[in-house]
């Protein structure tokens, strides 16, 4: 072979092959490139021997240039496809017909914890015990030619933990027919957690709205009962037996009123007086009260952070919430244990909010209550904030303690989270909004002077007949003259008839086309000197548009 035609890059390898042939080794399909007359490179595959008598090589060659180009193109496509598969944000897994793994990309490594070299060529290892039949059925469907879409299953990671996945699957074919199954999988574990949290928050919101409405109406009934009992008690004061009965009725009604207050707390409709407070100072005072309450078997440890921000919260309601948490912790440690109270400054950023969709990002003061009690079973952990849910024995507790805490924290613009492991204990973290940098404590509430009575006339507008009759009875007991209306239309009719009165006493939320503030605006337009006093079983001014700007 003339060496002048050999491609410079293949010259040395060709010479080496010829030397070996001279030593008696046969040449079989040795490939090297040659320079064509037109300057292009061609590849020839040679087979031949060295003839000692003739002292020369005898070779037969054939042009393999086209085949080499096809092989290089195929190799390039495979390399490109492998790079695309490896860079895919989805986990790409391919199984042969015998269920051995033939493709395992980088995302699959991240999702399941197995490196490709650990698993390629081996049976698919991710199916948890007891789910083999389900997994085999899915593989059989794909091998039969069915395309699977958005199939949701759980699979086991290398560390034993479970991962929620959604996958599509399709049949792979080659020249011999069905080769296997290709899967594209997405880890939806975090998405499922977020959806579960959202459903739970929506459930609590719905329960809160229902509870708030029922508690509001029930509170109206109890208000009448308690008020009438007060009047009755005065009239039977000289009869010990009747006075005792009146007292029993009053105590029972007060218990009912306390229950409605707890329900309203869960429904975030309790009256709050938030102000800037020093959380550490409040906790120090709280611990002093907790020591005798929790008993000698419970050790209390305080781990209060330094330079804790002031929080904007109602101190009285916070103290009640902390007491509820402490009592829950005590009940979880019947044989004694340790209660740890911690405070810290925390910034909940966008990454936290992505996992806890109901939280507003921002600066919070964190209070953590940790006990060494029995913990909360995972099956009921999502229910602990629901009203009337209790893990205690029947007759012990109302099931409203944590509901009150939840409602208070949410109404305060905060966040609550619970961490619990059976046999190890529970940690509940409250995140309370940081007071503004220039926030000032709210001024003290001025006590309302007690009514002295008189002959002034009052127009009472209330759509609940029980409450309306109770208010009228109380006012007349104080020697006030009263007019009454069940709604705004009746009240305006009284005005138009020329009736005189000195004060409008109106419910904020009423049935009909006009609410309390709107009625007040109409009356003040007609009689500017009239004073207005609002009443409502709701505490949120936002429930009634115009309440903040009303002239009353």
Buried (B, 14 or more C-beta within 10 A) or exposed (E): BEEEEBBEEBEEBBEEBBEBBEEEEEBEEBBBBBBEEEEEEBBBBBBBEBEEEEEEBEBEBEEBBEEBEEEEEEEEEEEEEEEEBBEBEBBBBBBBBEBBBBBBBBBBBEBBBBEBEBBBEEEBEBBEEEBEEEBEEBBEBBBEEEEBEEBEBBBBEBEEEEBBBBBBBBBBEEEEEBBBBBBBBBBBBEEBEBEEBEEBBEBBBEBBEEBBBEBBBBBBBBBBBBBBBEEBBEEBEEEEEBBEBBEEBBEEBBEBBEBBBBBBBBBBBBEBEBBBBBBBEBBEEBBEEBEEEBEEEBBBEBEBBEEBBBBBBBBEBBBBBBBBBBBBBBBBBEEBBBBBBBBBBBEBEEEBBEEBEBBEEBBBBBBBBBBBBBBBEEEEBBBBBBBEBBBEEEEEBBBBBBBBBBBBBBBBBBBBBBBBEEEEBBBBBBBBBBBEEEBEEEEEEEEEEEEEEEEEBBBBBBBBEBBBBBBBBBBEEEEBBBBBBBBBEBBBEBBEEEEEBBBBBBBBBBEEEBBBBBBBBBBBEEEEEBEBEBBBBBBBBEBBEBBEEBEB
